[in-house]
Amino acid sequence: MKSPIEPWLVATDSALRTLFAPARASRRCPTVPAASKQAPPLSEADQQLAGALMRVNHVGEVCAQALYAAQALGARTFARDEALAAHMEAAGREEADHLAWTEARLQALGSRASLLNPLWYAGAFGLGLLASRAGTRASLGFVVETERQVEAHLMDHLDRLPAGDIESLAVVAQMRADEARHAREAQQVGAAELPLPIKLAMKAAAKVMTTVAHRV
């Protein structure tokens, strides 16, 4: 980075793109076998349930963009660690695929994104900056714990999504695999184990977000 303000401009651009521009994926959306596409249309109740669950997943990806952007910013601003910043940005690019996939599923299901996305983004960005201030190992540990909790949440959604919504199931399954890999990669480069009270606080905050986003 050539100027101290440049990382902040990059973070601002990321926020604006996440919240106000159509998401774009670098990978193709996960697909299902052609034979499975003959499944009957979803009932109205199943479509509403699938839309609510995918809205929650979309919020999770909005937060992921905020977390990774904040931690990349913190790595450059506080730690002067370009390698860590590049690691966070690489993971963020994969999470951008998830953002695009969940956005597409919301549209296909006739649903909408959360009305509180700017609030979710701001909160996650603040948490990401706080984690980055605690140092490289703690920042990576925050990634590990976040991804573990997201993986568990996606496992729950694989059980709760209507069996007939094969497209959403394919998307969520790939997202889960990616989140597990992000956690492993963060561990491999030196993540610290977070204290139990912090893990519990993160879980409680995630519960509030998913409960509200299911409806709003």
Secondary structure, DSSP 8 states (H G I E B T S, - for coil): --STTHHHHHHHHHHHHHHHS----SS------GGGGG-----HHHHHHHHHHHHHHHHHHHHHHHHHHHHHHHIIIII--HHHHHHHHHHHHHHHHHHHHHHHHHHHTT----TTHHHHHHHHHHHHHHHHHT-HHHHHHHHHHHHHHHHHHHHHHHHHS-TT-HHHHHHHHHHHHHHHHHHHHHHHTT-----HHHHHHHHHHHHHHHHHHTT-
